[in-house]
Amino acid sequence: MQSGEGIYMTIEKYAALKSAYAREQGEEAERAKTIVGLAALDMSRVQIIEFLKTNMELSEEQAQAAYDNAMAAHA
């Protein structure tokens, strides 16, 4: 094993992971805002899930979970 390897990650890897996490959290926050906005326009759950699948390229399960999470957080 070379110096710096093992159970510890490099600073670069840590920064990359934190950046990816922040990007993912930002995407989820934007997705939640979109879902709440669509619900405010009186779109049904089914319509919003179809929108998410088509426009955000989510699977059925991902779209349903995103909808449920956004509406629970908004309630």
N, C-alpha and C positions, 0 to 999 in steps of 0.2 A: 504494500500500500504506500502510495506516495504521500508526502506531506500535504496536508490540506484536504485529503480525502477521508471518507469515513462517514460518521453519522452527522457531521456538520455540513450544511450547504454553503456554497460560496455566496458572497455578498451579491454578485451578479444574478445568481439563480434566485435568491430571496427577493431581490428587486423585481425580477421578471414575474415571479409568482404574485407578489403584491400588486403589480401593475395589472396583471390579468384579472385578479380578484376585483380590483377597483373598476375595471372596465365592465366586468360582468355585473357588478352591483349597479353601475350606471345604466346599463342596458335594461336591467330589471326595473329600475325606478322609472325609466322612460316608458317602458312597456306598461307599467301600472298606471301611469298618467294617461296613456292612450286608452286603456281599458275603461278607466273611470270617465274619461271624456266621451267615449262611444256610448257608455251606459247613460250618460246625461243627455245624449241625443236620442234616447229611447230605443236604442238598438237592443234586441233580445240577447240572451246568453248565447243561443245558438248562432245568431248573426255575428256576434263578437268573436266567438271561437272560430268560425269560418274565416273571418277577417284575419285573425292571428295566424291561422294555418296558411292562408294565401299570401299575405303581405309580410309576415315576419318569419315565414318558413318554419313554423313549429309543427311538431307532430300533434295528433289529437290529444294525447295525454299531456304534453307540455302546454298546449293551449288551454286545456281545462284547468290545469294546476295554476297557470298564470292568471286566469280569470278568477278562480276561487281565492287565490292569495291577494289579488288586487282589491277585490270586493270586500274581503274580510278586513283588510287594512284600512279601507275607506269607511267602513261602517262605524 
